[in-house]
Amino acid sequence: MVSQVASNAFSSYTGITSLTLPPTISVIESAAFRNCSSLSSVSVPTSISTIGDYAFENCTQLQSFQFVTSLSTLGQGCFRGCTSLASIELPSTLTAVPADAFSGCASVASIQLPATIMQIGDRAFAHCSGLRSIYLDRSVQQMGDSAFVGCDSVQAITCLTATPPACNATTFGNMPTTIPVTVMMSAISNYQTATGWSRFTNYVGTY
């Protein structure tokens, strides 16, 4: 019984246009479908628990991907350069978005992370140039270097945690400083003085 797609198994197979994985597969190893530039659709079983490093990197025609609730591990750069990927709906089984995971996914318009995500890695959403809004739940504690660098089209950020997630001066790159940033009313002053967050000038309070 086959339970894994091996590393580099189909890397650079440009003739693959669609993919249906059997229900026995639980692991997609590193770079398994890297550079499959014609791959536009993937059907994954509910048994998938791990997607390895760079597994679908540069699958430029991939428009959607179902992140099943059995998924517990995402590898770094797993969907980097998937320029046609239009939406990202991560399951509550994940606690982190790894480095470079969705870097260069230029068609993604919004990000709403589940309440279980605690960490966003370096460049996780870098150069998602179509991104318009970011929603961070109460669980987010840390965001890495250049996590949102190059996301210059963002028009609004919502962050529900009273304590500003730790970040640095590069986390938001050159994102416009005047966009509305919605946080808890009682936490506005915390954000205005926090590293990385202090660059924004238009804080909106909510209860």
Buried (B, 14 or more C-beta within 10 A) or exposed (E): EEEBBBBBBBBEBEEBEEBEBEEEBBBBBBBBBBBBBBBBEBEBBEBBBBBBBBBBBBBBBBBEBBBBEBBEBBBBBBBBBBBBBBBBEBBEBBEBBBBBBBBBBBBBEBBBBBEBBBBBBBBBBBBBBBBBBBBBBEBBBBBBBBBBBBBBBBEBBBBBBEBBBBBEEBBBBEBBEEBEBBBBEEBBEBBBEBEBBEBBEEBEEEE
